[in-house]
Amino acid sequence: SPAEDVEDASEPTKRDRSHLENTLKLNEEKPADDVSGVLQRLRKIYHSSIKPLEHSYRYNELRQHEITDGEITSKPMVLFLGPWSVGKSSMINYLLGLDNTPYQLYTGAEPTTSEFTVIMHGPKLKTIEGIVMAADSARSFSPLEKFGQNFLEKLIGIEVPHKLLERVTFVDTPGIIENRKQQERGYPFNDVCQWFIDRADLIFVVFDPTKLDVGLELEMLFRQLKGRESQIRIILNKADSLATQELMRVYGALFWSLAPLINVTEPPRVYVSSFWPHDYHPDTHRDLFLKEEISLLEDLNQVIENRMENKIAFIRQHAIRVRIHALLVDRYLQTYKDKMTFFSDGELVFRDIVEDPDRFFIFKSILAKTNVSKFDLPNREAYKDFFGINPITSFKLLSQQCSYMGGCFLEKIEKAITRELPDLLGSIGLGKKPNVLSCDVTGCGETPKNRYRKP
């Protein structure tokens, strides 16, 4: 009716924000836990026990993943992914209370965010150019330089004096546009996404219930999220824009289209709510939406609380991969030396081995070693490329990587994986309640609980 329309035209009522402040503990004046000692020990273990092997066997060329000091000391990172105009930027504005302030991120119906925007803490509001962010080695973004100038022009940092950002950094990404080709962006969009995915502690994949088109770009994205399932949270945003029955249908349709893309035994957690400052539409399930929002905030809080455990687990996972890589290169080299005779052509001998490593039991022999899981083995094709750039003769055997004072590289990394890093993890756990060490973080094999399945 016209009368109602007049009422709607006035400023929409704002939602109460007290649950945000309570759940994220924004008003608590508690001393920040002193983690600098733990970080120092973590850096020391990384530099003395992991990095030498990483350098010696050029691990960085296999996975393009160099860990900088900035990354070891950085705050947890929350990454927002999803199609365009699903409300990613609005959600960040809402969580940080930036609406109608000079700080707010642009939002709108058409694709508005064409940059990767990093929202971090700073004493006063300021914008930082991507080129400056990448040049500052104290920040964790210096490795992004390798994606080129075109990308750095699409990277932007915003410093905001907000309590939540003292403990976490948000990254807003350009929306996925299904019929857009990668080349049109002018930089390797998928590689950049992968860089952020590899480093994110929590990944929010946001959907709008009115446009659930799961196309090729999105499929590609989920392929990149493989192995990060425990960090993914799916958000069905703008849920109060639909009637209940329709919302149920959309919820089912979303699960249906995502199921083949996420190969896990447990379905991922889907949060259904509306993340923006305006009040929920009348006649919608406000209680449900509020509960969903609070459990998402609890998730975020958990990541902040467990940031040190996450960091240690991340470095340990990295060390495991470096160790496996070193064992594999060592095995390739040993096989090559065994096959070489005075008259053989080194190129041909090695091509044989690289083309069919299984004939020489290269990967099988690594699995026979202790603490190697078949799920951690890199793919065989990657080594064809790797040795294409790094000739086998430029490496030394592991048995020769020892010194009288420094000990052996392999022993040091094994000690870090089996003793030093778990001990460091234990030392944090002591000050906390025993149940805080979540299995998600320490990788004790438990899957996150599915709240929709009856026990």
Helices and strands as residue ranges (DSSP letters): H 2-9, H 18-23, H 36-45, I 46-50, H 51-56, H 59-63, H 69-73, E 77-81, H 88-96, E 116-121, E 126-129, H 130-135, G 142-147, H 149-152, E 155-160, G 164-166, E 169-172, G 182-185, H 189-199, E 202-207, H 216-224, G 229-231, E 232-236, G 239-241, H 244-258, G 259-261, E 270-272, H 286-305, H 307-339, H 346-355, G 357-360, H 362-367, G 374-376, H 380-389, G 392-394, G 398-400, E 402-403, E 407-408, H 409-415, I 416-420, H 421-429, G 434-436, H 439-442
